[in-house]
Amino acid sequence: MTNKKDLFYGLIENLDYKGEKELSNIIKHSKIVYEKQYKFTGNISNQRALWINIKTPVRFKDILKSNKKKLEEFCFDLFESDDDYGLTEITITSLASRITEEELSHIEKEIVKDSFYEAFLKEIIDLKLDKIEKDYLTEACECATRDNRLAASVMLGCAAEYLLMNMCYKFKYYLEEQGTPKELENFNTKVIKAKCAFNRLDEFYKRAENKADIFKKFGFDNLKFNFSALEIIRQVRNDSGHPTGKTISSEELKLTFGTYSSFLKKAHNFIKGKLID
C-alpha cells in the first residue's frame, strides 16, 4: 500500500506538473488521512476498502470539492493497492482548527505548513485577481512554503511590477479624462514607456504626489511610505534574481510579504475604484 507521505507529495508534484498551482498550494495546507473500511472491495479475496480523506481548512473546502474528479484521478493513479487494502473512495472534509499536540507534531513532520502564507494565499483568492497576477503570487507563496526564499522574492517582485503597471494604466485613463494633452504625453513617455521599473515607479510617484487627494480615498495616507514598499520589493527581487550572493532570511521574507500585502489591498481599491467623482 502506498505510503501516505509519498501520496501527499506525489499529489502535489502531479498538480504542479499539470499547472494546477492553486490546487497544489491548497493541498500543502491540507492533511491526508487513510480511512480503513470493514467492507471488502470485491477485487481480491479478503481485500478491504480504503478511503482517502483530504482534510482541508474550511475556506478551501468548496474549491477542492469543485475539483474532486481531478483529485480522484490523481489519487487513484498514484495509490498502489495491496492484498489487504484497495482504494475505493476519495472524500473531502474540514481540517480542525484546533488539534492535539500529537496531531500537530504529525502534520509538521509531513508537510511544510505556515499559517502566514496560508493567510496570504487566502487574500489572493478573496481579491479575485487576474490570472497573471494570481499566478505570480501563488508561485511566490508556493516557493515560500517550501523555504525557497530567493525564488519567492523574485516571483513577488514580478507581481509587484505587474501591479505597478496596472496602477499606471488606471492613472492614464484618469489623465485622458481630466489631464492636459501635455500631461498625458509626458505620462506615456516617462511612465508607461519607462525603460525600467525603477524609473516607472519614480515618475509615477511624482505624479501621484501631485494628486495625493485621489490616492488618499483608497487608503494611501502616506504616499512616500506606501510607495517605498514597491521599491523595497523591487530591490529584493533584483538582489535575489541576480548572482549577487545575497540571501534573504525567513523573517525578512515574511516582512516583505507583509509589506506587500498591505500595499496590494490599497492598490486594488485604486485600480477598481472611481477616480473621478
C-alpha positions as a Markdown table, in Angstrom:
| # | Residue | x | y | z |
|---|---|---|---|---|
| 1 | Met | 0.0 | 0.0 | 0.0 |
| 2 | Thr | 1.3 | 3.4 | -0.9 |
| 3 | Asn | 2.9 | 5.3 | 2.0 |
| 4 | Lys | 0.7 | 8.3 | 3.0 |
| 5 | Lys | 3.6 | 10.7 | 2.8 |
| 6 | Asp | 4.5 | 9.5 | -0.7 |
| 7 | Leu | 0.9 | 10.0 | -1.8 |
| 8 | Phe | 0.8 | 13.5 | -0.3 |
| 9 | Tyr | 4.0 | 14.7 | -2.1 |
| 10 | Gly | 3.1 | 12.8 | -5.2 |
| 11 | Leu | -0.2 | 14.6 | -5.4 |
| 12 | Ile | 1.5 | 18.0 | -5.0 |
| 13 | Glu | 4.1 | 17.1 | -7.7 |
| 14 | Asn | 1.4 | 16.0 | -10.2 |
| 15 | Leu | -0.7 | 19.1 | -9.6 |
| 16 | Asp | 2.4 | 21.2 | -10.1 |
| 17 | Tyr | 3.2 | 19.4 | -13.3 |
| 18 | Lys | -0.3 | 19.9 | -14.7 |
| 19 | Gly | -0.2 | 23.6 | -13.9 |
| 20 | Glu | -2.7 | 23.4 | -11.1 |
| 21 | Lys | -0.9 | 25.8 | -8.8 |
| 22 | Glu | -3.9 | 26.9 | -6.8 |
| 23 | Leu | -4.9 | 23.3 | -6.0 |
| 24 | Ser | -1.3 | 22.4 | -5.3 |
| 25 | Asn | -0.9 | 25.2 | -2.7 |
| 26 | Ile | -4.2 | 24.2 | -1.0 |
| 27 | Ile | -3.1 | 20.6 | -0.7 |
| 28 | Lys | 0.1 | 21.8 | 1.0 |
| 29 | His | -2.2 | 23.3 | 3.7 |
| 30 | Ser | -4.3 | 20.1 | 3.9 |
| 31 | Lys | -3.9 | 16.7 | 5.5 |
| 32 | Ile | -4.2 | 13.3 | 4.0 |
| 33 | Val | -5.9 | 10.7 | 6.2 |
| 34 | Tyr | -6.3 | 6.9 | 5.3 |
| 35 | Glu | -9.7 | 5.6 | 6.5 |
| 36 | Lys | -9.7 | 1.8 | 6.5 |
| 37 | Gln | -13.2 | 0.3 | 5.9 |
| 38 | Tyr | -14.6 | -3.1 | 7.1 |
| 39 | Lys | -16.3 | -3.8 | 3.7 |
| 40 | Phe | -14.5 | -5.7 | 1.0 |
| 41 | Thr | -13.6 | -4.3 | -2.4 |
| 42 | Gly | -14.5 | -7.5 | -4.3 |
| 43 | Asn | -11.4 | -7.1 | -6.4 |
| 44 | Ile | -9.1 | -9.5 | -4.4 |
| 45 | Ser | -10.2 | -12.1 | -1.9 |
| 46 | Asn | -10.3 | -10.6 | 1.6 |
| 47 | Gln | -9.1 | -7.2 | 0.4 |
| 48 | Arg | -10.9 | -4.4 | 2.3 |
| 49 | Ala | -11.8 | -1.0 | 1.1 |
| 50 | Leu | -9.7 | 2.1 | 1.9 |
| 51 | Trp | -10.9 | 5.8 | 1.6 |
| 52 | Ile | -8.6 | 8.7 | 1.2 |
| 53 | Asn | -9.9 | 11.7 | 3.2 |
| 54 | Ile | -8.4 | 15.1 | 2.2 |
| 55 | Lys | -8.9 | 17.3 | 5.3 |
| 56 | Thr | -8.5 | 20.9 | 4.3 |
| 57 | Pro | -9.1 | 24.3 | 6.0 |
| 58 | Val | -12.8 | 25.1 | 5.7 |
| 59 | Arg | -12.2 | 28.2 | 3.4 |
| 60 | Phe | -10.6 | 25.9 | 0.8 |
| 61 | Lys | -13.2 | 23.1 | 1.1 |
| 62 | Asp | -15.5 | 24.2 | -1.7 |
| 63 | Ile | -12.6 | 24.7 | -4.1 |
| 64 | Leu | -11.4 | 21.2 | -3.6 |
| 65 | Lys | -15.0 | 19.8 | -3.8 |
| 66 | Ser | -15.5 | 21.5 | -7.2 |
| 67 | Asn | -12.2 | 19.8 | -8.4 |
| 68 | Lys | -13.0 | 16.4 | -6.8 |
| 69 | Lys | -12.9 | 14.5 | -10.1 |
| 70 | Lys | -9.5 | 15.9 | -10.9 |
| 71 | Leu | -8.2 | 15.0 | -7.4 |
| 72 | Glu | -9.7 | 11.5 | -7.7 |
| 73 | Glu | -7.9 | 10.9 | -11.0 |
| 74 | Phe | -4.5 | 11.8 | -9.5 |
| 75 | Cys | -5.1 | 9.8 | -6.2 |
| 76 | Phe | -6.3 | 6.6 | -8.0 |
| 77 | Asp | -3.3 | 6.9 | -10.4 |
| 78 | Leu | -0.8 | 7.3 | -7.5 |
| 79 | Phe | -2.2 | 4.9 | -5.0 |
| 80 | Glu | -0.9 | 1.3 | -5.1 |
| 81 | Ser | -3.3 | -1.2 | -3.5 |
| 82 | Asp | -2.0 | -4.4 | -1.8 |
| 83 | Asp | -3.6 | -7.7 | -0.8 |
| 84 | Asp | -5.0 | -6.1 | 2.4 |
| 85 | Tyr | -6.5 | -2.8 | 1.2 |
| 86 | Gly | -7.7 | -1.3 | -2.1 |
| 87 | Leu | -8.6 | 2.4 | -2.7 |
| 88 | Thr | -12.3 | 2.9 | -3.4 |
| 89 | Glu | -13.3 | 6.4 | -2.5 |
| 90 | Ile | -12.0 | 10.0 | -2.1 |
| 91 | Thr | -13.6 | 12.3 | 0.4 |
| 92 | Ile | -13.0 | 16.0 | 1.3 |
| 93 | Thr | -13.7 | 17.2 | 4.8 |
| 94 | Ser | -12.7 | 20.1 | 7.0 |
| 95 | Leu | -9.4 | 20.3 | 8.8 |
| 96 | Ala | -10.0 | 21.0 | 12.5 |
| 97 | Ser | -8.7 | 24.4 | 13.6 |
| 98 | Arg | -7.9 | 23.1 | 17.0 |
| 99 | Ile | -5.8 | 19.9 | 17.0 |
| 100 | Thr | -4.0 | 17.9 | 19.7 |
| 101 | Glu | -0.2 | 18.3 | 20.2 |
| 102 | Glu | 0.3 | 14.8 | 18.8 |
| 103 | Glu | -1.6 | 15.6 | 15.6 |
| 104 | Leu | 0.2 | 18.9 | 15.2 |
| 105 | Ser | 3.5 | 17.2 | 15.6 |
| 106 | His | 2.5 | 14.6 | 13.0 |
| 107 | Ile | 1.5 | 17.3 | 10.5 |
| 108 | Glu | 4.6 | 19.4 | 11.0 |
| 109 | Lys | 6.8 | 16.3 | 10.2 |
| 110 | Glu | 5.0 | 15.6 | 7.0 |
| 111 | Ile | 4.3 | 19.0 | 5.4 |
| 112 | Val | 5.7 | 22.5 | 5.2 |
| 113 | Lys | 2.8 | 24.5 | 6.6 |
| 114 | Asp | 3.0 | 28.1 | 7.6 |
| 115 | Ser | -0.2 | 30.0 | 8.7 |
| 116 | Phe | 1.4 | 33.3 | 7.5 |
| 117 | Tyr | 1.5 | 32.2 | 3.9 |
| 118 | Glu | -1.8 | 30.3 | 4.2 |
| 119 | Ala | -3.4 | 33.7 | 5.2 |
| 120 | Phe | -1.7 | 35.4 | 2.3 |
| 121 | Leu | -3.0 | 32.8 | -0.1 |
| 122 | Lys | -6.5 | 33.4 | 1.2 |
| 123 | Glu | -6.1 | 37.1 | 0.5 |
| 124 | Ile | -5.1 | 36.3 | -3.1 |
| 125 | Ile | -8.2 | 34.2 | -3.6 |
| 126 | Asp | -10.5 | 36.8 | -2.0 |
| 127 | Leu | -9.2 | 39.6 | -4.2 |
| 128 | Lys | -10.2 | 37.8 | -7.4 |
| 129 | Leu | -7.0 | 38.8 | -9.3 |
| 130 | Asp | -6.5 | 38.2 | -13.0 |
| 131 | Lys | -4.6 | 35.1 | -14.0 |
| 132 | Ile | -1.2 | 36.7 | -14.5 |
| 133 | Glu | -1.1 | 38.4 | -11.1 |
| 134 | Lys | -2.6 | 35.4 | -9.4 |
| 135 | Asp | 0.0 | 33.0 | -10.9 |
| 136 | Tyr | 2.9 | 35.2 | -9.8 |
| 137 | Leu | 1.6 | 35.5 | -6.2 |
| 138 | Thr | 0.6 | 31.8 | -5.9 |
| 139 | Glu | 4.0 | 30.7 | -7.1 |
| 140 | Ala | 5.6 | 33.2 | -4.6 |
| 141 | Cys | 3.6 | 31.5 | -1.8 |
| 142 | Glu | 4.5 | 28.1 | -3.1 |
| 143 | Cys | 8.2 | 28.9 | -3.1 |
| 144 | Ala | 8.0 | 30.5 | 0.4 |
| 145 | Thr | 6.2 | 27.5 | 2.0 |
| 146 | Arg | 9.0 | 25.3 | 0.6 |
| 147 | Asp | 11.6 | 27.7 | 2.0 |
| 148 | Asn | 12.8 | 28.6 | -1.5 |
| 149 | Arg | 13.3 | 32.2 | -0.4 |
| 150 | Leu | 15.2 | 33.6 | -3.4 |
| 151 | Ala | 12.6 | 32.2 | -5.8 |
| 152 | Ala | 9.8 | 33.6 | -3.7 |
| 153 | Ser | 11.4 | 37.0 | -3.7 |
| 154 | Val | 11.7 | 37.0 | -7.5 |
| 155 | Met | 8.0 | 36.0 | -8.0 |
| 156 | Leu | 6.8 | 38.6 | -5.5 |
| 157 | Gly | 8.9 | 41.2 | -7.4 |
| 158 | Cys | 7.3 | 40.2 | -10.7 |
| 159 | Ala | 3.9 | 40.5 | -9.1 |
| 160 | Ala | 4.8 | 44.0 | -7.8 |
| 161 | Glu | 6.0 | 45.2 | -11.2 |
| 162 | Tyr | 2.8 | 43.9 | -12.8 |
| 163 | Leu | 0.7 | 45.6 | -10.2 |
| 164 | Leu | 2.5 | 48.9 | -10.7 |
| 165 | Met | 1.9 | 48.7 | -14.4 |
| 166 | Asn | -1.8 | 48.2 | -13.8 |
| 167 | Met | -1.9 | 51.2 | -11.5 |
| 168 | Cys | -0.2 | 53.3 | -14.1 |
| 169 | Tyr | -2.7 | 52.4 | -16.7 |
| 170 | Lys | -5.5 | 53.3 | -14.3 |
| 171 | Phe | -4.0 | 56.7 | -13.8 |
| 172 | Lys | -3.5 | 57.1 | -17.5 |
| 173 | Tyr | -7.3 | 56.7 | -18.0 |
| 174 | Tyr | -7.8 | 59.4 | -15.4 |
| 175 | Leu | -5.4 | 61.8 | -17.4 |
| 176 | Glu | -7.2 | 61.0 | -20.6 |
| 177 | Glu | -10.4 | 62.4 | -19.0 |
| 178 | Gln | -9.0 | 65.1 | -16.7 |
| 179 | Gly | -5.4 | 65.9 | -17.7 |
| 180 | Thr | -4.0 | 68.2 | -20.4 |
| 181 | Pro | -2.6 | 66.7 | -23.7 |
| 182 | Lys | 0.9 | 67.6 | -22.4 |
| 183 | Glu | 0.4 | 65.8 | -19.1 |
| 184 | Leu | -0.8 | 62.7 | -21.0 |
| 185 | Glu | 2.1 | 62.8 | -23.4 |
| 186 | Asn | 4.6 | 63.1 | -20.6 |
| 187 | Phe | 3.0 | 60.3 | -18.7 |
| 188 | Asn | 3.1 | 58.0 | -21.7 |
| 189 | Thr | 6.7 | 58.8 | -22.3 |
| 190 | Lys | 8.1 | 58.8 | -18.8 |
| 191 | Val | 5.8 | 56.3 | -17.1 |
| 192 | Ile | 4.1 | 53.9 | -19.4 |
| 193 | Lys | 7.2 | 53.6 | -21.7 |
| 194 | Ala | 9.8 | 53.8 | -18.9 |
| 195 | Lys | 12.9 | 51.8 | -19.6 |
| 196 | Cys | 12.9 | 50.1 | -16.2 |
| 197 | Ala | 10.7 | 49.6 | -13.1 |
| 198 | Phe | 12.7 | 52.0 | -11.0 |
| 199 | Asn | 12.2 | 54.9 | -13.4 |
| 200 | Arg | 8.5 | 54.0 | -13.8 |
| 201 | Leu | 7.9 | 53.9 | -10.1 |
| 202 | Asp | 9.9 | 57.2 | -9.6 |
| 203 | Glu | 8.0 | 59.1 | -12.3 |
| 204 | Phe | 4.6 | 57.6 | -11.3 |
| 205 | Tyr | 5.2 | 58.6 | -7.6 |
| 206 | Lys | 5.9 | 62.3 | -8.7 |
| 207 | Arg | 2.6 | 62.4 | -10.4 |
| 208 | Ala | 0.7 | 60.6 | -7.6 |
| 209 | Glu | 2.2 | 63.1 | -5.1 |
| 210 | Asn | 0.6 | 66.0 | -7.1 |
| 211 | Lys | -2.8 | 64.2 | -6.9 |
| 212 | Ala | -2.4 | 62.9 | -3.3 |
| 213 | Asp | -6.1 | 63.6 | -2.5 |
| 214 | Ile | -7.1 | 61.0 | -5.1 |
| 215 | Phe | -4.9 | 58.3 | -3.6 |
| 216 | Lys | -6.0 | 59.1 | -0.1 |
| 217 | Lys | -9.5 | 58.0 | -1.0 |
| 218 | Phe | -8.1 | 54.5 | -1.4 |
| 219 | Gly | -6.1 | 54.3 | 1.8 |
| 220 | Phe | -2.8 | 55.8 | 0.6 |
| 221 | Asp | -2.4 | 58.2 | 3.6 |
| 222 | Asn | 1.3 | 58.4 | 3.3 |
| 223 | Leu | 2.3 | 58.2 | -0.3 |
| 224 | Lys | 6.1 | 58.2 | 0.3 |
| 225 | Phe | 5.8 | 55.4 | 2.8 |
| 226 | Asn | 3.3 | 53.4 | 0.8 |
| 227 | Phe | 5.2 | 53.6 | -2.5 |
| 228 | Ser | 8.5 | 52.8 | -0.8 |
| 229 | Ala | 7.1 | 49.3 | -0.3 |
| 230 | Leu | 7.3 | 48.7 | -4.0 |
| 231 | Glu | 10.9 | 49.9 | -4.2 |
| 232 | Ile | 12.0 | 47.7 | -1.3 |
| 233 | Ile | 10.4 | 44.7 | -3.1 |
| 234 | Arg | 11.9 | 45.7 | -6.4 |
| 235 | Gln | 15.4 | 45.8 | -4.8 |
| 236 | Val | 14.9 | 42.5 | -3.0 |
| 237 | Arg | 13.8 | 40.9 | -6.3 |
| 238 | Asn | 16.9 | 42.3 | -8.1 |
| 239 | Asp | 19.2 | 41.0 | -5.4 |
| 240 | Ser | 17.6 | 37.6 | -5.4 |
| 241 | Gly | 17.3 | 37.2 | -9.2 |
| 242 | His | 20.9 | 38.1 | -10.0 |
| 243 | Pro | 24.2 | 36.4 | -8.9 |
| 244 | Thr | 24.8 | 38.9 | -6.1 |
| 245 | Gly | 25.5 | 36.3 | -3.5 |
| 246 | Lys | 22.9 | 37.9 | -1.2 |
| 247 | Thr | 20.4 | 35.8 | 0.7 |
| 248 | Ile | 17.2 | 36.5 | 2.5 |
| 249 | Ser | 16.1 | 35.1 | 5.8 |
| 250 | Ser | 12.7 | 33.6 | 6.6 |
| 251 | Glu | 12.0 | 36.6 | 8.8 |
| 252 | Glu | 13.0 | 39.1 | 6.1 |
| 253 | Leu | 10.8 | 37.3 | 3.5 |
| 254 | Lys | 7.8 | 37.4 | 5.8 |
| 255 | Leu | 8.3 | 41.1 | 6.4 |
| 256 | Thr | 8.5 | 41.6 | 2.6 |
| 257 | Phe | 5.3 | 39.7 | 2.1 |
| 258 | Gly | 3.6 | 41.5 | 4.9 |
| 259 | Thr | 4.6 | 44.9 | 3.4 |
| 260 | Tyr | 3.3 | 43.9 | 0.0 |
| 261 | Ser | 0.0 | 42.6 | 1.5 |
| 262 | Ser | -0.9 | 46.0 | 2.8 |
| 263 | Phe | 0.0 | 47.7 | -0.5 |
| 264 | Leu | -1.8 | 45.1 | -2.5 |
| 265 | Lys | -5.2 | 45.8 | -1.0 |
| 266 | Lys | -4.9 | 49.6 | -1.4 |
| 267 | Ala | -3.6 | 49.2 | -5.0 |
| 268 | His | -6.6 | 47.1 | -6.0 |
| 269 | Asn | -9.0 | 49.5 | -4.3 |
| 270 | Phe | -7.4 | 52.1 | -6.5 |
| 271 | Ile | -7.5 | 50.1 | -9.7 |
| 272 | Lys | -11.1 | 49.1 | -9.3 |
| 273 | Gly | -12.2 | 52.4 | -7.8 |
| 274 | Lys | -13.7 | 55.6 | -9.3 |
| 275 | Leu | -11.0 | 58.3 | -9.6 |
| 276 | Ile | -13.4 | 61.0 | -10.8 |
| 277 | Asp | -16.3 | 62.0 | -8.5 |
